[in-house]
């Protein structure tokens, strides 16, 4: 008689946490792969974050994902930080190693590139100039991913130019800050446009940008996933651009986390996409 499979426990920490789709997608994989485990939503107030992170070991967790507003603060609570997470300056995955060491990772960069390759497998970041809108944590992950994939020119724009200038310090030779007022013209000759701002999300105004200067051959990615078809993507699709919604990044960033927590490398399937999309 085979020994019972050990029970593995993981979850997602945030405040609030009800909006997270991570329990849905990890729950889907747990069932699909027959893993003896559970993935829980963990509402943690900011002032309780140190206690919650320390408690992962005591409670026998394999680790946890981290979402708003904890991604920056949790980095300081790690005993080891992966180099990619250190460059991004944020942690979205905490793994409790076999010896109890708390290690911080950031899988958003991986998830972003995987979402692009899921639509256009041959695409590389050195295909031409890239325009990135926004300068928050998501933008940092996107920029690091693109640089590591060989990007030679990133045109970075944010309403608050000082934040863009701060992000550009990751690699000033390749990241060029453009004034927000020049965002329409900055699309000229671009191979990829990425929106990392909240504009276009449910409850927010649509992104104010005109696509006339953007080549029809360029890809357009909006990391917003609610709604899946933002006004930006609708406008881009209408003129013939290849479009990538934010659901792919959400799903692909979870792949290495699930593997770290539960020991199985999952696949992003159409069935999973439908299961998560149905909750939006």
BELRATA-V953122 format. One record per pair of residues at least 12 apart in sequence whose ideal C-beta (glycine too) atoms are under 10 Angstrom apart, sorted by the first residue. I is the first residue (numbers start at 1). GAP is how many residues later the second one is. Records with the same first field share a line. If there is no record, write none. Layout:
I->GAP / GAP
This chain:
4->32
5->29 / 30 / 31 / 32 / 258
6->30 / 31 / 54 / 56 / 257
7->28 / 29 / 30 / 31 / 53
8->22 / 27 / 28 / 29 / 30 / 31 / 52 / 53 / 54 / 55 / 253 / 254 / 255 / 256
9->28 / 29 / 30 / 31 / 47 / 50 / 51 / 52 / 53 / 54 / 55 / 87 / 252 / 253
10->12 / 16 / 20 / 27 / 28 / 29 / 30 / 32 / 46 / 51 / 52 / 53 / 54 / 55 / 83 / 84 / 85 / 86 / 247 / 248 / 250 / 251 / 252
11->12 / 15 / 27 / 28 / 29 / 30 / 31 / 33 / 41 / 45 / 48 / 50 / 51 / 52 / 53 / 54 / 250
12->14 / 27 / 28 / 29 / 30 / 31 / 32 / 52 / 53 / 54 / 55 / 80 / 81 / 242 / 245
13->27 / 28 / 29 / 30 / 31 / 35 / 36 / 39 / 40 / 43 / 51 / 52 / 53 / 54 / 57 / 58 / 61 / 81
14->27 / 28 / 29 / 30 / 50 / 51 / 52 / 53 / 54 / 55 / 56 / 57
15->27 / 28 / 29 / 30 / 31 / 32 / 33 / 34 / 52 / 53 / 54 / 55
16->25 / 27 / 29 / 51 / 52 / 53
17->23 / 24 / 25 / 26 / 27 / 50 / 51
18->23 / 25
19->22 / 48 / 49 / 207
20->21 / 22 / 23 / 45 / 47 / 48 / 230
21->204 / 205 / 226 / 229 / 230 / 233 / 254 / 255 / 256 / 258 / 259
22->17 / 18 / 19 / 42 / 43 / 45 / 228 / 231 / 232 / 235 / 236 / 254
23->15 / 16 / 17 / 18 / 19 / 42 / 256
24->15 / 17 / 248 / 251 / 252 / 254 / 255
25->14 / 222 / 225 / 226 / 229 / 230 / 233 / 241 / 243 / 247 / 248 / 250 / 251 / 254
26->12 / 13 / 14 / 39 / 228 / 231 / 232 / 235 / 236 / 240
27->12 / 13 / 248
28->223 / 238 / 241 / 243 / 244 / 247 / 248
29->225 / 226 / 229 / 230 / 233 / 235 / 237 / 238 / 239 / 240 / 243
30->228 / 231 / 232 / 234 / 236
32->232 / 234 / 235 / 237 / 239 / 240
33->225 / 229 / 230 / 231 / 232 / 233 / 234
34->230
35->223 / 226 / 227 / 228 / 229 / 231
36->226
37->25 / 221 / 224 / 225 / 226 / 227
39->23 / 25 / 26 / 215 / 218 / 219 / 222 / 223
40->21 / 24
41->26
42->13 / 14 / 19 / 22 / 23 / 24
44->20 / 22 / 26 / 30
45->24 / 25
46->23 / 24 / 27
49->17 / 20 / 21 / 24 / 25 / 27 / 28
50->23 / 24 / 26 / 27
52->12 / 14 / 18 / 22 / 25
53->13 / 17 / 20 / 21 / 23 / 24 / 25 / 41 / 43 / 49 / 51
54->23 / 48
56->38 / 39 / 40 / 44 / 46
57->39 / 40 / 43 / 44 / 45
58->42
59->37
60->36
61->33 / 34 / 35 / 200
62->32 / 33 / 34 / 35 / 195 / 198 / 199 / 200 / 201
63->30 / 31 / 32 / 33 / 34 / 39 / 40 / 41 / 42 / 194 / 197 / 198 / 199
64->28 / 29 / 30 / 31 / 32 / 193 / 197
65->26 / 27 / 28 / 29 / 40 / 42 / 188 / 189 / 192 / 193 / 196
66->24 / 25 / 26 / 27 / 28 / 38 / 39 / 40
67->25
68->69
69->68
70->20 / 21 / 22 / 24
71->14 / 17 / 18 / 19 / 20 / 21 / 22 / 33 / 35 / 37 / 66 / 67 / 69 / 70
72->16 / 17 / 18 / 19 / 65
73->17 / 18
74->16 / 17 / 18 / 19 / 20 / 28 / 30
75->13 / 14 / 15 / 16 / 17 / 19 / 29 / 31
76->15 / 28
77->14 / 17 / 25 / 27
78->13 / 16 / 17 / 23 / 24 / 25 / 26 / 27
79->18 / 21 / 22 / 23 / 24 / 25
80->15 / 17 / 21 / 22 / 23 / 24 / 25
81->21 / 22 / 23 / 24 / 25
82->13 / 21 / 22 / 23 / 24 / 25
83->22 / 23
84->21 / 22 / 23 / 24 / 25 / 26 / 57 / 60 / 61 / 64
85->18 / 19 / 20 / 21 / 22 / 23 / 24 / 56 / 59
86->18 / 20
87->19 / 22 / 53 / 54 / 56 / 57 / 60 / 61 / 83 / 84
88->17 / 18 / 20 / 21 / 49 / 50 / 51 / 52 / 53 / 54 / 55 / 56 / 57 / 82
89->17 / 48 / 51 / 52 / 55 / 78 / 81
90->14 / 16 / 18 / 46 / 47 / 48 / 50 / 51
91->12 / 13 / 14 / 15 / 16
92->12 / 13 / 14 / 15 / 16 / 17 / 19 / 45 / 49 / 161 / 162 / 165
93->12 / 13 / 14 / 15 / 160 / 161 / 163 / 164 / 165 / 167 / 168
94->163 / 166 / 167
95->161 / 162 / 165 / 166
96->164 / 165
97->163
103->157
105->151 / 152 / 155
106->31 / 34 / 35 / 38 / 39 / 147
107->34 / 142 / 145 / 146 / 147 / 148 / 149 / 150 / 151 / 153
108->29 / 30 / 32 / 33 / 34 / 36 / 37 / 115 / 141 / 142 / 144 / 145
109->31 / 32 / 33 / 34 / 35 / 36 / 37 / 38 / 39 / 40 / 140 / 144
110->31 / 35 / 38 / 139 / 142 / 143 / 145 / 146 / 147
111->30 / 31 / 34 / 112 / 135 / 137 / 138 / 139 / 140 / 141 / 142 / 143 / 144 / 145 / 146 / 157
112->26 / 29 / 30 / 31 / 32 / 33 / 34 / 37 / 82 / 84 / 109 / 111 / 132 / 134 / 136 / 137 / 140 / 141
113->12 / 29 / 32 / 33 / 35 / 36 / 136 / 139
114->31 / 134 / 135 / 137 / 138 / 139 / 141 / 142 / 154
115->106 / 108 / 129 / 130 / 131 / 132 / 133 / 134 / 135 / 136 / 137 / 138 / 153
116->29 / 30 / 33 / 76 / 78 / 103 / 105 / 126 / 128 / 132 / 133 / 136
117->32 / 127 / 131 / 135
118->126 / 130 / 131 / 133 / 134 / 150 / 155
119->100 / 102 / 123 / 124 / 125 / 126 / 129
120->72 / 99 / 122 / 124
123->26 / 68 / 69 / 96 / 119
124->25 / 26 / 27 / 67
125->20 / 21 / 22 / 23 / 24 / 25 / 26 / 27 / 28 / 29 / 66 / 67
126->20 / 23 / 24 / 25 / 26 / 27 / 65
127->22 / 23 / 24 / 25 / 63 / 64 / 65 / 90 / 91 / 92
128->23 / 24 / 25 / 61 / 62 / 63 / 64 / 87 / 89 / 90
129->22 / 23 / 24 / 25 / 26 / 47 / 57 / 58 / 59 / 60 / 61 / 62 / 63 / 64 / 89
130->12 / 13 / 16 / 17 / 19 / 21 / 22 / 23 / 24 / 25 / 26 / 44 / 45 / 60 / 61 / 62 / 63 / 64 / 88 / 89 / 91
131->22 / 23 / 24 / 25 / 26 / 47 / 52 / 55 / 56 / 57 / 58 / 59 / 60 / 61 / 62 / 63 / 64 / 78 / 83 / 87 / 89
132->14 / 19 / 22 / 23 / 24 / 25 / 26 / 32 / 35 / 43 / 46 / 60 / 61 / 62 / 63 / 64 / 65 / 89
133->22 / 23 / 24 / 25 / 26 / 31 / 47 / 50 / 53 / 60 / 61 / 62 / 63 / 64 / 66 / 74 / 76 / 89 / 99
134->22 / 23 / 24 / 25 / 29 / 30 / 33 / 60 / 61 / 62 / 63 / 64 / 65 / 73 / 89
135->21 / 22 / 23 / 24 / 25 / 26 / 27 / 28 / 29 / 30 / 31 / 32 / 33 / 42 / 61 / 62
136->22 / 27 / 31 / 60 / 61 / 62
137->30 / 59
138->56 / 57 / 58 / 59 / 60 / 85 / 86 / 108 / 111
139->17 / 18 / 19 / 24 / 25 / 28 / 55 / 56 / 57 / 58 / 84
140->26 / 27 / 30 / 56
141->55 / 82 / 108 / 112
142->12 / 52 / 53 / 54 / 79 / 81 / 107
143->13 / 24 / 25 / 27 / 28 / 31 / 32 / 51 / 53
144->23 / 26 / 27
145->49 / 104
146->28 / 29 / 46 / 48
147->23 / 24 / 27 / 28
150->24
151->20 / 23 / 24 / 40 / 41
152->21 / 22
153->20 / 21 / 22 / 23 / 36 / 37 / 38
154->13 / 14 / 16 / 17 / 20 / 21 / 22 / 23 / 38 / 40
155->20 / 21 / 22 / 23 / 27 / 28 / 31 / 32 / 33 / 34 / 35 / 38
156->12 / 14 / 19 / 20 / 21 / 22 / 30
157->19 / 20 / 21 / 22 / 23 / 24 / 25 / 26 / 29 / 40 / 52
158->19 / 20 / 21 / 22 / 25 / 38 / 39
159->21 / 22 / 24 / 38 / 40 / 49
160->20
161->16 / 17 / 18 / 19 / 20
162->15
163->14
164->12 / 13 / 14 / 15 / 16
165->12
180->28 / 29
183->24 / 25 / 26 / 27 / 30
184->24 / 25 / 26 / 27 / 28 / 29 / 30
185->25 / 27 / 28
186->23 / 27 / 28
187->22 / 23 / 24 / 25 / 26 / 27 / 28 / 31 / 33
188->24 / 25 / 26 / 27
189->24 / 25 / 26 / 29
190->23 / 24 / 25 / 27 / 28 / 29 / 30
191->23 / 24 / 26 / 27 / 28
192->22 / 26 / 27 / 28 / 29 / 49 / 50 / 52
193->16 / 18 / 21 / 22 / 25 / 26 / 27 / 28 / 29 / 39 / 43 / 48
194->25 / 26 / 27 / 28 / 29 / 50
195->12 / 14 / 25 / 26 / 27 / 28 / 29 / 35 / 37 / 38 / 51
196->25 / 26 / 27 / 28 / 50
197->25 / 26 / 27 / 35
198->25 / 26
199->23 / 25 / 31 / 32 / 33
200->22 / 23 / 24 / 26 / 27 / 29 / 30 / 31 / 32 / 33 / 34 / 46
201->21 / 22 / 23 / 24 / 25 / 26 / 29 / 45
202->22 / 24 / 25 / 28 / 78
203->23
204->20 / 26
205->26
206->24 / 25 / 26 / 28 / 29
207->15 / 17 / 23 / 24 / 25 / 26 / 28
208->23 / 24
209->22 / 23 / 26
210->25
211->21 / 24 / 25 / 27 / 28 / 30
212->27
214->21 / 22 / 25 / 27
215->26
216->20 / 23 / 24 / 25 / 26
217->23 / 24 / 25
218->18 / 22 / 23 / 24
219->17 / 22 / 23 / 24 / 25
220->12 / 13 / 15 / 16 / 17 / 19 / 21 / 22 / 23 / 24 / 25
221->12 / 15 / 21 / 22 / 23 / 24 / 25 / 27 / 28
222->12 / 14 / 21 / 22 / 23 / 24 / 27
223->21 / 22 / 23 / 24 / 25 / 26 / 27
224->21 / 22 / 23 / 25
225->20 / 21 / 22 / 23 / 24 / 25 / 26 / 51 / 52 / 55
226->19 / 20 / 21 / 24 / 51 / 53 / 54
227->18 / 19 / 53
228->17 / 18 / 19 / 45 / 49 / 52
229->14 / 16
230->13 / 15 / 16
233->12 / 13
245->32
247->21 / 25 / 26 / 29 / 30 / 33
248->20 / 25
250->18 / 23 / 26
251->15 / 16 / 17 / 18 / 21 / 22 / 25
252->16
254->12 / 14 / 18 / 22
255->12 / 13
